[in-house]
Amino acid sequence: MKLVVRVKLLPTPEQAAALRATLHACNEAANWLSFQAFQHGRTSRAALQALAYMELKARGLSAQPSLHVLRKVADAYAALKANLRVGNLGKPGSKRYAKATGEAVVFRPDAAQPFDDRCLSWQPEARTVSIWTTSGRMKGIAFTGQAGQLALLASRRRGESDLLCQAGQWYLLATCEVPEAETSQPIGFVGVDLGIVNIATTSTGARHSGRRLNRRREADRRLRTKLQRKNSKSARRRAKRHAGKEARRARDINHKISKRIVAEAQRTGRGIALEELTGIRERVRLRKPQRATLHTWSFDQLGTFIAYKAKRAGVRVVYVDPAYTSQECSQCHHIDRRNRPSQAVFACRSCGFVEHADLNSSHNIAARGWWMWVRGGESQAPALTLTT
């Protein structure tokens, strides 16, 4: 499986200036090429290379960086077409769809730029890298990271690395090939119910509450709305400082929750059963105050974190149909909408069984996971490329 190790660069002011100029030059060339691709309707790698390879070299890029710019633009248009095809950018005829298809893809000046081993070399023992820049080869750029990440980088790094600048800090994202742990036969499954009030509830009784987090996120939304309405120079500067803060917090929480769930399953010799949540935003109907909470929390990210951590730990993962898991009794399997008299309470109208609603749902998910496993319907998690 693939993991992406993120290490922090520690460039001198002169090195940082060269890296910034290189990143800006590559993304400026990518924007020019994107406009050409949009104008001519040619977005494949081969078509773009025939169209503009020599022009990119004339703009000051070497051969390999020019090819990486070509591939980056082609991949961006391929991703755009895929999102349009599955409806992630609205339906044909909608304003969102028209905006996505009515202009060329634009790259930020500090957007990540890939480098292969011809343009970037690592010196793990010295903890330095040598990288191509528009000012020439820049050697001796120091980097740092956690001990485990650096050991993984030294032994398992494969393929390209991406140069990235975030909030004035420089990073390299290096792809590592990690062997998957040998998976054992599970003796059962831990069902995981994902929700808003409780982010994750397991069939073993563990609940990861989201109440405190939701209050914090609501405060962030109010602050963002206030700054957008004010729209002064200082307000925009403050909004920029807070940009990404909520996403980083959510990512950290998802990492912690997924780590605990996988550790519990591994310790007890069980697999993990997750709901198949594809299309949840289109299926679920909520009151207006709840919509922002649902649509801004990264449930897919949490599920992906659980899947890749389970792969590393040798824990089986299956995906089950989520239909009626919240309305089905985990004891007699009677399904009735009236079984949920409130958000937190499940009371079966048939057998009288009473339990916390999320815990009851997680029991149903665990049972469906075991049934799928017995029938040989294991759902394999997709290939993963994740930042550790």
Stockholm file with secondary structure:
# STOCKHOLM 1.0

chainA/1-388         MKLVVRVKLLPTPEQAAALRATLHACNEAANWLSFQAFQHGRTSRAALQALAYMELKARGLSAQPSLHVLRKVADAYAALKANLRVGNLGKPGSKRYAKATGEAVVFRPDAAQPFDDRCLSWQPEARTVSIWTTSGRMKGIAFTGQAGQLALLASRRRGESDLLCQAGQWYLLATCEVPEAETSQPIGFVGVDLGIVNIATTSTGARHSGRRLNRRREADRRLRTKLQRKNSKSARRRAKRHAGKEARRARDINHKISKRIVAEAQRTGRGIALEELTGIRERVRLRKPQRATLHTWSFDQLGTFIAYKAKRAGVRVVYVDPAYTSQECSQCHHIDRRNRPSQAVFACRSCGFVEHADLNSSHNIAARGWWMWVRGGESQAPALTLTT
#=GR chainA/1-388 SS CEEEEEEEEECCHHHHHHHHHHHHHHHHHHHHHHHHHHHHTCCSHHHHHHHHHHHHHHTTCCHHHHHHHHHHHHHHHHHHHHHHHHTTTCCTTSHHHHHHHSSCCCCCTTCCEEECTTTEEEETTTTEEEEEETTEEEEEEEEECCHHHHHHHHHHEEEEEEEEEETTEEEEEEEEECCCCCCCCCSSEEEEEECSSEEEEETTSCEEECHHHHHHHHHHHHHHHHHHHHCCHHHHHHHHHHTTHHHHHHHHHHHHHHHHHHHHHHHHTCEEEEECCTTHHHHCCCCHHHHHHHHHSCHHHHHHHHHHHHHHHTCCEEEECCTTTTTBCTTTCCBCGGGCSSSSEEECTTTCCEEEHHHHHHHHHHHHHHHHHHTTCCCCCCCCEEEC
#=GC SS_cons         CEEEEEEEEECCHHHHHHHHHHHHHHHHHHHHHHHHHHHHTCCSHHHHHHHHHHHHHHTTCCHHHHHHHHHHHHHHHHHHHHHHHHTTTCCTTSHHHHHHHSSCCCCCTTCCEEECTTTEEEETTTTEEEEEETTEEEEEEEEECCHHHHHHHHHHEEEEEEEEEETTEEEEEEEEECCCCCCCCCSSEEEEEECSSEEEEETTSCEEECHHHHHHHHHHHHHHHHHHHHCCHHHHHHHHHHTTHHHHHHHHHHHHHHHHHHHHHHHHTCEEEEECCTTHHHHCCCCHHHHHHHHHSCHHHHHHHHHHHHHHHTCCEEEECCTTTTTBCTTTCCBCGGGCSSSSEEECTTTCCEEEHHHHHHHHHHHHHHHHHHTTCCCCCCCCEEEC
//
